[in-house]
């Protein structure tokens, strides 16, 4: 294993860096949040400036809020690329547009540095247990160099194609996940408004055709009224905005996802951006003036 740099110690980045440390990899870390840096230092990481990471590390991971920040960390003043070494590889695991990924790829190629876009799916729980799914775009040689690290942080990693294709796969993932959360939310508001116990409906349908990973991950959270973020609405709002931008640039109509963006925009105005995206249910709850929560006893279908 080579010297590894890791920039971005948020909800996802911190447990991912810990997975590397647990596997005896020397990791140099950087983040604006001093508390997060101190926490990961206790797990054995070494703090460093971005420039130091570029100078010392052969493999550099970034997982940051958006593409503008990724480009600033890489190419801005005192950024990683001020002293980056030839034949290093930068792996960006952020959710960004394919255009932003391709821009980073081209700029780093001029420095004889590899760039791979490798956004992840699975949220905080899978980051913690090291079972994330990586969707990768870039050169096969760089992918193969990164594969041992992907295997530590995740349970699957697939090279989709050239630069930007990992970001496309991630945006497709976000279309499916967020629209599914919205449909599941709508269905269970329907159930609750009718006076039926939503936990029993969940138990009844989860082994049928309606079963999905989203249903199993989000309905227990909604029933418990637990909206502690594993994937913030703020992040998904940004991702769906990226979907719309990318789709429109390719002349792809996306009517369902356009409506989803307006739902997320409504939740933004209502102040729910820092909650888990299971809080999409609150949009439908407010429309129907009802809550999706466990029933203390059986109810008749009194509202039908």
Beta strands, then each sheet from edge to edge (+ up, - down):
strand 1: 4-7
strand 2: 27-30
strand 3: 46-47
strand 4: 59-62
strand 5: 89-92
strand 6: 114-121
strand 7: 132-137
strand 8: 154-161
sheet 1: 3+ 2+ 1+ 4+ 5+ 6+ 7- 8-
end
